[in-house]
């Protein structure tokens, strides 16, 4: 029975659909087996990964199906893309690249630097007032409620 369940999963069928057949166990039974039988849990995990490949194949078939309305295609494809991405994220998940820094850095660090060597005394006074106002306002740089000083 475990082989039949895993074969049907790998073929793209949902566990809900499989367990709705009279000769199959209830979903709750399958979940109990997953916790009690390590060999079945491994087989089930491999079947779920293979299911992602089956879903990817389905996407091509749906896209090529001229009988389906475009919105129907989109909904069916999006559902399969989402599930395939969850089942096999390395193969079908969204790719996110974070560049720079090391393990101790926050994911994104933003900083500015300015060369003030050519600024006039008047420009430096304006900058100084802005910095003081921001510091007094607790970092609020929007200007509301702060008085120029």
Steps between C-alpha positions, in 0.01 A plus 500: 500500500787738578641438151164579341463822699850618412464404134180700468655797683802491270261497204359833617187391685415665832499305824140612554398344169692180568351457847146562373512160323321228697796261493742762634556601864386832641741796484536488877622140472758598239624781727529255790704264282731790411578547868530130582671345198828669397529299177154617393585858596809487273302345215225761545753787496652372173150464352418859593819624331413301190151645516654842438642372170159365407342837578759670278404264217134587559581868456620443144190293418269768643679779313469309173131413551310713249162401649563683829425870552808713575388581856430132566849418376653769718330377818592137434858585411547733799374235742740241359793743493440591864477139614799387293701786652408384851570132429835560326611857573850456357360392164171691477508767774558869457865592488612774740855629498643694790839646423764647726578505867577211728310292754495780758355762264132574469365386162501854362707789626455846358746782556590836351818700503546860400805706423439827684843647437367732229183602690457866593456614861131566425453145363677351801273701733191362326633144529585550867150634576347204319710250698415668832130512415503132400682402818257698718199351321618147567612439146183639337628649180158588364517844654150500649487625853867595505603858533803640332757602750 
